[in-house]
Amino acid sequence: MRIETQKQTLAAREESIKKLMEMLQNKGI
């Protein structure tokens, strides 16, 4: 696995986590 691919995977994972957190926060309010 290339470092570039790993970076992209991590970035995508962070994005989805951020979206999930936002959704949870919106539901909580």
TIMI-2910 file (N, C-alpha, C, CB; in pm, 1 decimal, decimal comma, always signed):
<rs>
+----------+----------+----------+----------+----------+----------+----------+----------+----------+----------+----------+----------+------+
!      n_x !      n_y !      n_z !     ca_x !     ca_y !     ca_z !      c_x !      c_y !      c_z !     cb_x !     cb_y !     cb_z ! resn !
+----------+----------+----------+----------+----------+----------+----------+----------+----------+----------+----------+----------+------+
!    +85,0 !   -120,2 !     +0,0 !     +0,0 !     +0,0 !     +0,0 !    +88,5 !   +125,2 !     +0,0 !    -96,2 !     +0,6 !   +124,0 !  Met !
!    +59,1 !   +214,9 !    -87,6 !   +138,0 !   +338,0 !    -95,1 !    +98,0 !   +434,2 !    +15,8 !   +120,8 !   +405,3 !   -232,1 !  Arg !
!   +190,6 !   +520,9 !    +50,0 !   +162,6 !   +620,7 !   +153,9 !    +51,1 !   +713,8 !   +106,9 !   +290,7 !   +702,1 !   +188,6 !  Ile !
!    +53,4 !   +748,9 !    -21,0 !    -49,8 !   +837,6 !    -75,7 !   -188,2 !   +777,1 !    -56,3 !    -24,4 !   +864,8 !   -225,2 !  Glu !
!   -200,7 !   +648,6 !    -88,3 !   -330,1 !   +581,0 !    -74,0 !   -372,3 !   +579,5 !    +72,0 !   -323,5 !   +436,9 !   -129,3 !  Thr !
!   -277,3 !   +554,8 !   +160,6 !   -307,6 !   +553,1 !   +303,6 !   -357,8 !   +689,8 !   +348,7 !   -183,4 !   +512,0 !   +385,0 !  Gln !
!   -292,6 !   +795,1 !   +301,2 !   -334,1 !   +931,0 !   +337,8 !   -477,1 !   +956,8 !   +291,6 !   -238,2 !  +1035,9 !   +276,5 !  Lys !
!   -506,8 !   +916,3 !   +167,2 !   -641,5 !   +936,8 !   +113,3 !   -743,9 !   +860,2 !   +195,8 !   -648,5 !   +892,9 !    -34,4 !  Gln !
!   -710,5 !   +736,1 !   +233,3 !   -802,8 !   +654,9 !   +312,6 !   -827,9 !   +719,9 !   +447,7 !   -747,8 !   +512,6 !   +331,3 !  Thr !
!   -720,9 !   +767,6 !   +510,6 !   -735,3 !   +832,8 !   +640,6 !   -819,8 !   +959,2 !   +627,8 !   -597,2 !   +866,8 !   +700,0 !  Leu !
!   -795,6 !  +1037,2 !   +523,8 !   -871,1 !  +1160,3 !   +502,6 !  -1019,1 !  +1128,8 !   +483,5 !   -816,4 !  +1237,3 !   +380,9 !  Ala !
!  -1048,1 !  +1027,3 !   +402,6 !  -1187,1 !   +989,4 !   +377,2 !  -1252,5 !   +943,4 !   +506,7 !  -1195,2 !   +878,3 !   +269,9 !  Ala !
!  -1177,3 !   +867,2 !   +587,0 !  -1231,6 !   +818,7 !   +714,1 !  -1260,8 !   +936,6 !   +806,1 !  -1133,2 !   +719,9 !   +782,0 !  Arg !
!  -1170,0 !  +1033,3 !   +811,7 !  -1190,4 !  +1151,5 !   +896,3 !  -1314,4 !  +1227,5 !   +851,8 !  -1066,9 !  +1243,9 !   +892,1 !  Glu !
!  -1332,1 !  +1241,1 !   +720,3 !  -1448,3 !  +1311,8 !   +666,6 !  -1577,1 !  +1244,5 !   +711,5 !  -1442,1 !  +1317,6 !   +513,3 !  Glu !
!  -1583,7 !  +1111,2 !   +696,1 !  -1705,5 !  +1038,9 !   +733,1 !  -1729,9 !  +1049,4 !   +883,1 !  -1695,9 !   +891,0 !   +690,8 !  Ser !
!  -1623,4 !  +1047,5 !   +962,4 !  -1638,6 !  +1060,5 !  +1107,9 !  -1693,4 !  +1199,1 !  +1141,1 !  -1502,6 !  +1036,5 !  +1180,7 !  Ile !
!  -1642,0 !  +1301,1 !  +1076,2 !  -1690,4 !  +1437,7 !  +1100,0 !  -1838,5 !  +1447,5 !  +1066,6 !  -1609,9 !  +1539,9 !  +1016,5 !  Lys !
!  -1878,1 !  +1388,6 !   +952,6 !  -2018,7 !  +1392,4 !   +911,9 !  -2105,2 !  +1320,2 !  +1014,3 !  -2037,0 !  +1329,2 !   +772,4 !  Lys !
!  -2057,6 !  +1204,7 !  +1060,4 !  -2131,9 !  +1128,4 !  +1161,8 !  -2147,6 !  +1211,1 !  +1288,9 !  -2060,2 !   +994,5 !  +1193,6 !  Leu !
!  -2040,0 !  +1274,2 !  +1332,8 !  -2044,7 !  +1355,5 !  +1454,2 !  -2143,8 !  +1470,5 !  +1438,2 !  -1905,0 !  +1410,1 !  +1488,0 !  Met !
!  -2143,0 !  +1534,4 !  +1322,9 !  -2236,2 !  +1644,6 !  +1297,1 !  -2379,9 !  +1595,4 !  +1303,7 !  -2208,3 !  +1708,7 !  +1160,0 !  Glu !
!  -2405,7 !  +1480,0 !  +1241,5 !  -2540,7 !  +1423,3 !  +1242,2 !  -2585,0 !  +1394,5 !  +1385,3 !  -2546,3 !  +1294,2 !  +1157,3 !  Met !
!  -2494,7 !  +1335,2 !  +1463,4 !  -2527,6 !  +1303,0 !  +1603,1 !  -2556,0 !  +1430,8 !  +1681,1 !  -2412,4 !  +1223,8 !  +1670,1 !  Leu !
!  -2475,9 !  +1533,8 !  +1660,4 !  -2495,1 !  +1660,4 !  +1731,2 !  -2628,7 !  +1723,0 !  +1691,8 !  -2378,9 !  +1757,9 !  +1701,1 !  Gln !
!  -2662,2 !  +1717,4 !  +1563,4 !  -2788,8 !  +1775,1 !  +1517,5 !  -2906,4 !  +1702,6 !  +1580,5 !  -2798,8 !  +1769,1 !  +1364,2 !  Asn !
!  -2897,1 !  +1569,6 !  +1591,7 !  -3004,7 !  +1491,7 !  +1653,2 !  -3014,3 !  +1523,7 !  +1801,7 !  -2981,8 !  +1340,5 !  +1632,2 !  Lys !
!  -2898,7 !  +1547,4 !  +1864,6 !  -2896,1 !  +1574,1 !  +2007,8 !  -2961,6 !  +1706,8 !  +2043,1 !  -2754,0 !  +1572,7 !  +2057,8 !  Gly !
!  -2952,2 !  +1804,5 !  +1954,4 !  -3006,3 !  +1938,2 !  +1981,9 !  -3158,1 !  +1937,3 !  +1979,2 !  -2952,9 !  +2039,8 !  +1880,4 !  Ile !
+----------+----------+----------+----------+----------+----------+----------+----------+----------+----------+----------+----------+------+
</rs>
